[in-house]
């Protein structure tokens, strides 16, 4: 260690009112070595906090470490006269609550532990859920709002909260949070003259709105010195009696002994620094999350072909009568967030459902842009709007025809998305296969909503991603085929060497012949060859695989992805139709 470490100058300049994270309660001690011997070091941090309303600010200014620090008992109390102090209340004097605890203390002496509990009002107001040792907010992409840290024994060391969310909550309740914290550093050294601390002396000073103290003492002064012991006992108890009774204590029925001595021999010097500070965390009068205040930092969106923009607040009107245009990769970006799902309505329309509870109805237009009714974007939470705004573009290619059919004509198109059809025909094939052969076609089930995130035309942005899309198609179909059962149904002479696609093709050929079966399986085989191309992008067979999969490489990559899914699904449909159709 060195002088900078023991003097804590960098640390005392840092304040929590400007930090990302604010401790609500903390008690940690990082120790190394034996405290009575040379080489020992320790670093302790303790913090307590109480939130106060404006009417009690004058009293709150006077409380400090001894009142609201880590020694403050945060528990309920029932008075004999019937008055009850709930655990949330901070009382300066009995029956006079003046503040609010944001962390509660829950001692568990039976099992030898203690727990700290984040105030449930804060949890519910900010709509938090527990995720491991973190409290997260699903409404904002499961962002970590508060976190708990434990020691190796499972005891709480720290509960802290992200300041942005703390200020929102404090504003809603019109509270100011007062922190009182203490930081101590200690090192035991051989001598002051031969150490990094040469030249330091005891000192006390006001520093950075706090109090700093440096203490230098010999270990012998701390742990050595004289000692005395006094023991007294009763002499009038008959241990042979079945139910002995002690009478009042007197000089005649007591005896005592005493001893004293001196203990020293502790070599070395203890260098110790301490810092205390009280700090206020003030809200800014804005509570978008808890109170629902209007967010003044919302983005603007392009509404005209000349690039004219309009604020989100102006668009936040159900009758706004405008649409917005976005790049198609906005869908993948949103699906990358935890809890977001994709739902299809028609061939060219669908919805992004977010953790905020809103569903954004979108359409795909003639030039592959995503079009959305402006109000559906303007009503979203701020963080989601900013993501959409980053992909906002000048109007081009008109509004999606199928979106207009639904939102203007109130006549949704009678079409189906190829992504949804793919899963429907797989279910159809599985059902018919089980009915015919009394065995399962697939070895395991899949999560439909998760699979839709990966098997989507939006995944196809270039050739590499198109090939990865082919890999996902093979994964949900070919790789799930029940090879063991298919082998039992196959009549091929080399069935033990065949893969899943070939085995199913052989079962189909028994009904329709080799040529027809091979033709039906063409797009599936093409997709399988594209998957190989994903692993070996320079392969000369990629062009042949694309042709076999029925893909027109003159189309946009989004449309190529759509074709790939469509043709793959049609192959599965024809497998089911020709294999199980009654003559």
C-alpha positions in Angstrom: 0.0 0.0 0.0 1.0 3.7 -0.3 0.2 7.2 1.0 -2.5 7.7 -1.6 -4.3 4.6 -0.5 -4.2 5.4 3.2 -5.0 9.1 2.8 -8.1 8.2 0.6 -7.8 11.5 -1.3 -9.3 10.2 -4.6 -12.1 8.4 -2.7 -13.2 11.4 -0.7 -13.6 13.5 -3.9 -16.1 11.0 -5.3 -19.7 11.6 -4.4 -22.7 9.3 -4.9 -24.9 12.2 -6.0 -23.0 12.1 -9.3 -22.5 8.3 -9.5 -24.4 5.8 -11.6 -25.0 3.6 -8.5 -26.1 4.8 -5.1 -25.7 2.5 -2.0 -28.8 2.2 0.1 -27.1 0.1 2.8 -23.6 -1.3 2.9 -21.3 -3.1 5.3 -18.2 -4.8 3.9 -14.7 -5.4 5.3 -11.9 -6.7 3.1 -9.4 -8.1 5.5 -6.0 -9.8 4.9 -3.9 -11.2 7.7 -4.1 -11.1 11.5 -5.1 -7.8 12.9 -2.5 -8.1 15.7 0.5 -8.7 13.5 2.5 -6.9 10.8 1.2 -7.3 7.3 -2.4 -7.0 8.2 -4.6 -4.8 5.9 -8.3 -4.0 5.9 -10.7 -1.8 4.0 -14.1 -1.2 5.5 -17.1 0.6 4.1 -20.4 1.1 5.8 -23.4 3.1 4.7 -26.9 3.8 5.9 -29.7 5.8 4.3 -33.1 7.3 5.1 -35.4 9.3 2.8 -37.0 12.4 4.2 -40.0 14.6 3.1 -39.5 18.4 2.8 -41.4 19.1 6.1 -38.8 17.3 8.1 -35.7 18.6 6.3 -34.6 20.8 9.2 -34.5 17.8 11.6 -33.0 15.6 8.9 -30.1 18.0 8.5 -29.0 17.2 12.0 -28.9 13.3 11.8 -25.7 11.7 10.9 -23.7 8.4 11.1 -24.7 7.6 14.7 -28.4 8.1 13.8 -28.8 6.7 10.3 -25.6 4.8 9.7 -25.1 1.1 9.5 -25.9 0.9 13.3 -29.4 2.2 12.7 -31.9 -0.6 13.5 -34.4 -0.9 10.7 -37.2 -3.0 12.2 -40.8 -2.6 13.3 -41.7 -1.9 16.9 -44.8 -2.4 18.9 -45.3 -0.1 21.9 -47.0 -1.2 25.1 -49.7 1.4 24.7 -50.8 0.0 21.3 -48.8 2.4 19.0 -47.1 0.5 16.2 -44.1 1.7 14.2 -43.9 -0.1 10.8 -40.6 -1.1 9.4 -40.6 1.6 6.8 -40.8 4.4 9.4 -37.6 6.2 10.6 -38.2 7.7 14.0 -36.0 10.5 15.4 -37.9 10.2 18.7 -40.3 7.6 19.9 -43.7 7.7 18.0 -42.4 10.5 15.8 -41.8 9.2 12.3 -39.9 11.7 10.1 -38.4 9.5 7.4 -38.6 6.4 5.2 -36.3 3.4 5.1 -35.6 2.0 1.6 -33.9 -1.1 2.9 -35.2 -3.2 5.8 -33.3 -5.4 8.2 -34.6 -9.0 8.9 -32.5 -10.7 11.6 -32.7 -14.5 11.7 -31.0 -15.6 14.9 -32.4 -19.2 14.8 -30.2 -19.9 11.7 -27.5 -17.4 12.6 -28.1 -15.0 9.6 -29.5 -11.6 8.8 -31.2 -10.4 5.7 -31.7 -7.0 4.1 -34.9 -6.4 2.2 -35.4 -3.8 -0.5 -38.5 -1.8 0.3 -41.5 -3.6 -1.4 -43.1 -0.2 -2.3 -40.0 0.7 -4.3 -40.0 -2.7 -6.0 -43.7 -2.5 -7.0 -43.6 1.2 -8.0 -40.7 0.6 -10.4 -42.2 -2.7 -11.5 -39.1 -4.8 -10.7 -38.6 -8.5 -10.6 -35.8 -10.5 -9.0 -33.2 -12.0 -11.4 -30.5 -13.8 -9.4 -29.0 -11.1 -7.1 -30.4 -8.3 -9.2 -33.7 -6.5 -9.4 -34.5 -5.9 -13.1 -37.2 -3.9 -14.9 -38.8 -5.9 -17.7 -40.5 -2.8 -19.1 -37.1 -1.5 -20.1 -35.4 -4.6 -21.6 -34.8 -6.1 -18.1 -32.3 -3.4 -17.2 -30.7 -3.9 -13.8 -32.1 -1.3 -11.5 -30.9 -2.6 -8.1 -28.4 -5.2 -7.1 -27.5 -7.1 -4.0 -24.0 -8.3 -3.0 -23.3 -11.0 -0.5 -20.2 -12.3 1.3 -19.0 -15.9 1.3 -21.3 -16.7 4.2 -24.4 -15.4 2.4 -24.6 -12.3 4.4 -25.6 -9.0 2.7 -22.8 -6.6 2.1 -24.5 -4.1 -0.2 -27.8 -3.1 -1.7 -27.4 -0.4 -4.3 -29.7 1.2 -6.9 -29.1 2.9 -10.2 -29.5 6.6 -9.5 -31.7 7.3 -12.6 -34.4 5.0 -11.2 -33.9 6.1 -7.6 -34.5 9.8 -8.6 -37.7 8.8 -10.4 -39.0 7.0 -7.3 -38.0 9.9 -4.9 -39.7 12.4 -7.2 -42.9 10.4 -7.1 -42.9 10.4 -3.3 -41.4 13.9 -2.9 -38.5 12.5 -0.8 -34.8 13.4 -0.6 -32.4 10.6 0.4 -29.7 11.2 2.9 -26.7 8.9 3.0 -24.3 8.6 5.9 -21.2 6.6 5.3 -17.9 5.7 6.8 -14.7 4.4 5.2 -11.8 3.0 7.1 -8.4 1.7 5.8 -5.8 0.0 8.0 -2.3 -1.4 7.5 0.1 -2.9 10.1 3.8 -2.1 9.3 7.2 -2.7 10.8 8.0 0.9 11.3 7.0 4.3 10.0 10.5 5.4 9.0 11.1 2.4 6.7 7.6 2.4 5.1 5.7 4.2 2.3 4.1 6.2 5.1 7.3 7.9 6.3 6.5 11.5 7.2 2.9 11.0 8.0 1.5 12.3 11.3 -1.8 12.0 13.2 -4.3 14.5 11.8 -7.9 15.5 11.8 -9.4 17.7 9.1 -12.5 18.7 7.3 -12.3 17.5 3.7 -14.7 17.3 0.7 -17.7 18.0 3.0 -16.7 15.3 5.3 -14.4 14.5 8.2 -11.0 12.8 7.8 -8.8 11.4 10.5 -5.4 9.7 10.4 -4.2 7.8 13.4 -0.8 6.2 13.9 -0.3 4.0 16.9 2.0 1.1 18.0 0.3 -2.3 18.0 1.5 -2.7 21.6 -0.6 0.4 22.6 -3.6 -1.1 21.0 -3.4 -4.7 22.1 -0.9 -4.6 25.0 -1.2 -3.1 28.5 -2.3 -4.1 31.9 -5.3 -6.3 32.6 -7.4 -7.3 35.7 -9.9 -10.1 36.3 -12.4 -10.4 39.2 -14.5 -13.6 39.8 -17.2 -14.0 42.4 -19.4 -17.0 43.2 -22.0 -18.4 45.6 -21.2 -20.8 48.4 -24.6 -21.7 49.8 -26.0 -24.0 47.1 -26.2 -27.7 48.1 -25.7 -29.6 44.8 -27.1 -32.8 46.4 -30.5 -31.3 46.8 -33.2 -32.2 44.3 -34.5 -28.7 44.0 -32.0 -26.2 45.5 -33.1 -22.6 46.2 -30.7 -19.7 46.5 -31.5 -17.1 49.1 -30.6 -13.4 48.9 -26.9 -12.6 48.2 -24.8 -11.7 51.3 -21.1 -11.5 52.3 -21.5 -14.8 54.1 -22.7 -16.8 51.1 -20.3 -15.5 48.4 -16.6 -15.7 47.8 -14.3 -14.1 45.2 -10.8 -14.0 43.7 -9.0 -11.4 41.6 -5.8 -11.3 39.5 -4.0 -8.8 37.4 -1.1 -8.6 35.0 0.5 -7.0 32.0 0.5 -8.2 28.4 2.8 -6.7 25.7 5.2 -7.8 23.0 3.2 -6.6 20.0 5.7 -5.3 17.5 4.8 -2.9 14.7 2.8 0.2 13.9 -0.8 0.5 12.9 -1.6 3.2 10.4 -5.4 3.9 10.2 -7.4 6.4 8.2 -11.1 7.1 8.7 -13.6 9.2 6.7 -17.2 10.1 7.5 -19.6 12.0 5.3 -23.3 12.8 5.0 -24.7 13.3 1.5 -28.0 14.2 0.0 -29.5 12.7 -3.1 -32.0 15.1 -4.5 -34.6 14.3 -7.1 -35.3 16.5 -10.1 -39.0 16.7 -9.8 -39.5 14.3 -12.7 -41.0 10.8 -12.4 -41.7 9.3 -15.9 -41.9 5.7 -14.6 -43.7 5.8 -11.3 -45.9 9.0 -11.7 -46.2 8.9 -15.4 -44.8 12.4 -16.1 -44.4 13.5 -19.7 -41.0 12.7 -21.0 -39.4 15.8 -22.5 -36.5 13.8 -24.1 -38.5 11.9 -26.7 -37.2 11.7 -30.3 -38.4 13.2 -33.5 -39.5 11.1 -36.6 -39.3 11.7 -40.3 -42.8 12.1 -41.7 -42.4 13.6 -45.2 -40.4 12.8 -48.3 -38.4 16.0 -47.9 -37.1 14.9 -44.5 -39.5 17.0 -42.4 -39.7 15.7 -38.9 -42.3 15.8 -36.2 -41.9 15.3 -32.4 -43.1 12.1 -30.7 -45.4 14.2 -28.5 -47.1 15.6 -31.7 -47.5 12.1 -33.1 -49.0 10.7 -29.8 -52.5 11.0 -31.1 -54.6 8.1 -32.1 -56.1 10.1 -35.0 -52.8 11.5 -36.2 -53.4 9.9 -39.7 -49.7 9.4 -40.5 -47.4 6.4 -41.0 -43.6 6.1 -40.4 -41.0 4.2 -42.4 -38.1 2.1 -41.0 -35.3 -0.1 -42.2 -36.3 -3.8 -42.0 -33.4 -4.6 -39.7 -35.4 -2.9 -36.9 -37.2 -6.2 -36.4 -34.1 -8.2 -35.7 -32.8 -5.4 -33.4 -35.9 -5.5 -31.3 -36.1 -9.3 -31.2 -32.6 -9.2 -29.8 -34.0 -7.8 -26.6 -35.1 -10.1 -23.9 -38.9 -10.7 -23.8 -39.7 -9.3 -27.3 -41.6 -11.6 -29.7 -42.7 -11.6 -33.3 -46.3 -12.4 -34.4 -47.5 -12.7 -38.0 -51.0 -11.6 -39.0 -50.9 -11.8 -42.8 -48.2 -12.5 -45.5 -46.9 -9.0 -45.2 -48.0 -7.8 -41.8 -47.2 -8.7 -38.2 -46.6 -7.3 -34.8 -43.7 -6.8 -32.4 -44.8 -7.5 -28.9 -42.6 -5.8 -26.3 -42.1 -6.2 -22.5 -43.8 -2.8 -22.1 -47.1 -4.5 -23.0 -47.5 -2.7 -26.3 -47.9 -4.4 -29.7 -46.6 -2.6 -32.7 -48.5 -3.6 -35.8 -46.3 -3.3 -38.9 -46.3 -4.0 -42.6 -43.6 -4.7 -45.2 -43.8 -2.4 -48.3 -42.7 -2.9 -51.9 -39.1 -1.8 -51.2 -38.7 -3.9 -48.0 -39.2 -1.0 -45.6 -41.3 -1.5 -42.4 -44.3 0.9 -42.2 -46.0 1.6 -38.9 -48.9 3.9 -37.9 -47.2 6.8 -36.2 -49.3 6.7 -33.0 -48.2 3.1 -32.4 -44.6 4.3 -32.1 -45.3 7.5 -30.2 -47.1 5.7 -27.4 -44.2 3.4 -26.7 -41.9 3.9 -23.7 -39.0 6.4 -24.3 -36.3 3.8 -24.6 -38.2 1.8 -27.3 -38.9 5.0 -29.3 -35.2 5.8 -29.5 -34.5 2.4 -30.9 -37.2 2.9 -33.6 -36.0 6.4 -34.3 -32.5 5.2 -35.1 -33.9 3.1 -38.0 -36.4 5.8 -39.2 -36.0 6.7 -42.9 -37.6 9.0 -45.5 -40.9 7.6 -46.9 -40.3 5.4 -49.9 -42.3 2.6 -51.5 -45.6 3.7 -50.1 -47.3 2.3 -47.0 -47.6 -1.5 -47.0 -50.7 -2.5 -48.9 -51.7 -5.2 -46.5 -51.2 -2.8 -43.5 -53.6 -0.3 -45.2 -56.1 -3.1 -45.9 -56.2 -3.8 -42.2 -55.9 -0.3 -40.7 -57.9 1.8 -43.3 -60.2 -0.6 -45.1 -60.8 -2.8 -42.1 -60.4 -5.8 -44.4 -57.3 -7.7 -43.5 -55.7 -9.6 -46.4 -56.6 -13.3 -46.5 -52.9 -14.3 -46.8 -50.5 -16.0 -44.5 -46.9 -15.4 -43.6 -44.6 -18.1 -44.9 -43.0 -18.3 -41.4 -46.3 -19.3 -39.8 -47.1 -21.7 -42.6 -43.8 -23.5 -42.1 -44.6 -24.4 -38.5 -48.2 -25.3 -39.4 -47.2 -27.8 -42.1 -44.5 -29.3 -39.8 -47.3 -29.8 -37.2 -49.5 -31.3 -39.9 -46.8 -33.7 -41.1 -46.0 -34.7 -37.5 -49.7 -35.4 -36.8 -50.3 -37.5 -40.0 -47.0 -39.4 -39.4 -48.0 -40.4 -35.9 -51.5 -41.3 -37.0 -50.2 -43.5 -39.8 -47.1 -45.1 -38.2 -47.9 -44.6 -34.5 -44.4 -43.2 -33.9 -43.1 -39.6 -33.4 -41.6 -38.0 -36.5 -39.5 -35.6 -34.4 -37.1 -36.4 -31.6 -38.0 -33.3 -29.6 -40.3 -30.2 -29.5 -39.2 -26.6 -30.2 -40.2 -23.3 -28.6 -42.4 -21.7 -31.3 -41.9 -18.1 -30.3 -38.1 -18.4 -30.0 -37.9 -20.3 -33.3 -39.8 -17.5 -35.0 -37.1 -15.1 -34.1 -34.5 -17.1 -36.0 -36.6 -18.4 -38.8 -37.7 -15.1 -40.4 -37.2 -13.3 -43.7 -35.7 -10.5 -41.6 -32.8 -12.7 -40.8 -31.7 -12.6 -44.4 -29.6 -9.4 -44.9 -26.8 -10.7 -47.2 -25.6 -14.0 -48.5 -23.9 -15.0 -45.3 -27.1 -14.5 -43.3 -29.2 -16.2 -45.9 -27.0 -19.2 -45.5 -27.4 -19.1 -41.8 -31.2 -18.9 -42.2 -30.9 -22.2 -44.2 -29.0 -23.7 -41.3 -31.9 -22.7 -38.9 -34.4 -24.3 -41.2 -32.4 -27.5 -41.3 -32.1 -27.4 -37.5 -35.9 -27.2 -36.8 -36.7 -29.8 -39.4 -34.0 -32.2 -40.6 -32.0 -32.2 -37.4 -35.1 -33.0 -35.4 -36.2 -36.0 -37.5 -36.4 -39.2 -35.5 -33.6 -41.2 -37.3 -34.2 -44.4 -35.2 -37.9 -44.6 -36.2 -37.2 -43.6 -39.8 -34.7 -46.4 -40.1 -37.2 -48.9 -38.9 -39.6 -47.7 -41.7 -37.0 -47.5 -44.5 -36.4 -50.3 -47.0 -33.2 -48.9 -48.4 -30.3 -51.4 -48.6 -27.9 -48.9 -46.9 -30.4 -47.3 -44.5 -27.9 -47.5 -41.6 -25.7 -45.1 -43.5 -28.4 -42.6 -44.5 -29.0 -39.3 -42.8 -32.4 -38.0 -41.7 -33.4 -36.3 -44.9 -32.5 -39.4 -47.0 -34.4 -41.7 -44.7 -37.6 -39.6 -44.8 -37.2 -39.3 -48.6 -36.9 -43.1 -48.8 -40.1 -43.6 -46.8 -41.8 -41.1 -49.1 -40.5 -42.9 -52.3 -42.2 -46.1 -51.2 -45.5 -44.2 -51.8 -44.7 -42.0 -54.8 -41.5 -43.4 -56.4 -37.9 -42.2 -56.3 -38.2 -39.4 -59.0 -41.2 -37.7 -57.4 -39.7 -38.0 -53.9 -36.5 -36.5 -55.1 -38.4 -33.6 -56.8 -40.4 -32.9 -53.6 -37.3 -32.9 -51.5 -35.4 -30.5 -53.8 -35.8 -27.3 -51.7 -35.0 -29.2 -48.5 -31.9 -30.6 -50.0 -31.0 -27.2 -51.4 -31.4 -25.7 -47.9 -29.2 -28.5 -46.5 -26.5 -27.7 -49.1 -26.7 -24.0 -48.3 -26.1 -24.9 -44.6 -22.9 -26.6 -45.7 -22.1 -23.4 -47.7 -22.4 -21.4 -44.4 -19.6 -23.4 -43.0 -17.6 -23.1 -46.2 -18.6 -19.8 -47.8 -16.2 -20.2 -50.7 -17.8 -23.4 -51.9 -18.6 -23.5 -55.6 -21.8 -25.4 -54.8 -23.6 -22.4 -53.2 -25.0 -21.3 -56.5 -26.4 -24.8 -57.2 -27.8 -25.0 -53.7 -29.7 -21.7 -54.2 -31.1 -22.9 -57.5 -32.2 -26.2 -55.9 -33.8 -24.3 -53.1 -35.8 -22.3 -55.6 -34.3 -18.9 -54.8 -34.1 -16.0 -57.3 -30.8 -14.3 -56.5 -32.0 -11.2 -58.5 -34.4 -10.4 -55.6 -33.5 -8.5 -52.4 -32.0 -10.7 -49.7 -35.2 -10.2 -47.6 -37.3 -11.6 -50.4 -34.7 -14.4 -50.9 -35.2 -15.3 -47.3 -38.9 -15.3 -47.8 -38.6 -17.6 -50.8 -36.3 -20.0 -48.9 -38.8 -20.4 -46.0 -41.7 -20.6 -48.4 -40.2 -23.3 -50.7 -38.9 -25.3 -47.7 -42.4 -25.2 -46.2 -44.0 -26.2 -49.5 -41.8 -29.3 -49.6 -43.0 -30.3 -46.2 -46.6 -29.8 -47.3 -46.1 -32.0 -50.3 -44.4 -34.7 -48.3 -47.5 -34.9 -46.1 -50.0 -34.6 -48.9 -48.4 -37.2 -51.1 -47.4 -39.6 -48.3 -50.8 -39.7 -46.5 -53.4 -38.7 -49.1 -55.9 -41.4 -49.6 -56.2 -42.7 -53.2 
